[in-house]
């Protein structure tokens, strides 16, 4: 049980007025806290030119903005490398020397052989008979028969 | 007219008691300001913290207490020795002109600074926030019996420290 002396002291102590918070702290603390609140950040973004798009981007990227930015940078790099390689390929083609007539003949022959091999089961009716140069001795044999 | 924001409402409703509690706890005005700033920034960044909270004051005192304890731990024991020297300069009590009353308040500020932090917190909340032991227990996350015993120990120390002065002032009255 608390004695009278302690009760009196308690009353006396509780009557002591506490210091008031400095008035100038309000603007400083509230201002700083308000500027960091998510709703204010969101409002600042939404006042831009494309609020909906930015809002969507914010919702998507907010959890890990640095990771997303890194990923975006990697993709940009990949596209840049890809485009730079596309640009050089026609130049290489233009600069390359045209194939010689022998090579063209050889390629055509290979193409023909391939066509014959593939199209052996499907005769190509549309293709006209071609003249096949034969040695003179063989030509004579044909004439005689 | 501009609508009051949630942070403004919280500040106007709770900053004064939090200031007094933190100043009594830290005995440093700059630390008190930093802690208050941290608390309100936390509330602004995470408004969901107060969602479903029945007693905002108790919640904020708990938050302030935790922040103050963290600060004390960061500082370590090295700075604690200067507490008693700074007690008068960073008194949690309002200034007064009457010399007797001023002397009593200064002595009380020093006596409070000499109390262990956990007793000082309970004494402050009981005497100047007029919280019940249950409310103090909820705010400081301790059992009500612990809150009551800390208060008794703290008050006994204050009584022993201030008894001569208190007796003298009682006679003068």
Interface residues (C-beta under 8 A of the other chain):
Chain A: X5 X6 X8 X9 X10 X12 X13 X14 X16 X17 X18 X19 X20 X21 X25 X26 X28 X29 X30 X32 X33 X34 X36 X37 X38 X39
Chain B: X5 X7 X8 X11 X15 X16 X19 X20 X23 X33 X36 X37 X40 X41 X43 X44 X45 X47 X91 X92 X93 X94 X95 X104 X105 X108 X127 X128 X130 X155 X158 X159 X162 X166 X169 X170
